[in-house]
Amino acid sequence: MNVLSKTEELRRAAIDHLWMHNSGWIEMAELGEPVIMVEGDGIRVKDSEGRTWIDPNGGYVSVNVGYGRTEIAEAAREQMRKLSFQPPGAATEPLIRVSEKIAEIAPGSMERVYPVNGGSESTETAIKIARAYHRRNGEPGRYKVISRRYSYHGATGGVLGMAGSVSADRSDYEPFYPGMIYAPQPSPYRCESGATNASDCAVYSAQQVEELIIAHNPETIAAFIGEPISSNAGNAVPGDEYWPMIRDICDRYGVLLVSDEVICGYGRTGEWFGIQNWDIVPDVMGSAKGIVSSYMPFAAAVAKKEIADAFEGENNEFRMANSFGGHPVAAAAALKNLEIIEEEGLVENSKRMGEYFRSQLRELQEDYTFIGDVRGIGLMNTVEMVSDHETKADFDPSLGVQDRLGGKFYDRGMILRPVGQFLNISPPLCVTREDIDEIVNILDDSFRELVEEVPQLKG
Ligand SMILES: Cc1ncc(COP(=O)(O)O)c(C=O)c1O
């Protein structure tokens, strides 16, 4: 069987049997999809027909050390040969070592690590810890959770009800758990208060959290959850007042602060954890993705010592278990991944390359009037596209801007699709200047062609 016919045969089997995430099989068949990926190296992957793709979001912003790291494969292989599995009731050396490592890099006294399998489980677990903590602390009435509009904290039942990403219609799964409260997003470019600078927006958005706590009765609020930099609101970096104010408000009302570090964690923002950009220590964190650079499913909720210690003592344990949480093979992969991030200085590289990347994107902004904003921190970047700088409105759907652009990136071998008005570009932390130049050139060529096809974009 030649390569092409094997690809065709696989494609047919996928169309018949595979229920892919967020895709319809009839549409995929019409488009000649799915693309079947077979290899990866750095920030590139190769498909079964031999085409190389640049992946400027490194596997949904998760492959922090890049593809093809044989050291991680070796660490996992060695562990699998020695002892393939033990359930979470037994400890293994890689699980202990990776917990110790996370405790070492996490801020303040965040030193208790609860291993799970993915980002949704990590945030779900963080919220469970918060609610269960209040019961042990003599405040069983605290169950409500404040999140921010345009957020995403995962796909499982509890966290799905927390706010709502612009790209996800969740109406099939309503009603959500009771006690979900939504606060504004501190997005300087689109502040709900109409503020036009980051500081005013930060202060307004934090004050709104306090008002919501008061309005809903502080004695019923368990936690506030937010990404330090909201990837799902297009990498909106809050003004410097925001997180210190949120920490202070949470402390004053006895509300636990949960930082969702699923995307921001493990070097992505130029710090080990996103919240460290403001020197804040949260109470609990959800974390995944970069923790293992997605070589295996591994994730963790991390709690402050003072919170975790409430679960000590007879009949007081945190009542939750899942079979694969802390899987030893995944833990070995995660440990090796964190060692690579540290040894290769990838946290610093994220900061340095992020600055270079944004400087290049800002040069593009000068050439294309439909670019409303370029923003980000470390290697979390967004180009926001607007039809009008005053209203910041989306394009007339009949122009097909997003589809055209997605098609142009596809034709040039770049795995990137606009999410609404956002082009989110968050490459692996091992990205080089040459890689960034290549991404920026593809953007430039695609934008130029787009403007020729849609003259209304000339503005
Ligand atoms: C901020 C944030 N939290 C949680 C999740 C859920 O993670 P997972 O898809 O691993 O369940 C995601 C997924 O992209 C995310 O972006």
The ligand as an ORCA input file, in Angstrom:
! r2SCAN-3c Opt
* xyz 0 1
  C      -7.716     28.544     30.680
  C      -8.108     27.117     30.483
  N      -8.518     26.401     31.543
  C      -8.877     25.107     31.413
  C      -8.841     24.466     30.199
  C      -9.248     23.039     30.070
  O      -8.145     22.227     29.817
  P      -8.295     20.799     29.111
  O      -8.705     21.042     27.709
  O      -6.937     20.185     29.265
  O      -9.324     20.039     29.875
  C      -8.402     25.176     29.071
  C      -8.327     24.519     27.756
  O      -7.871     25.034     26.773
  C      -8.048     26.544     29.207
  O      -7.687     27.276     28.150
*
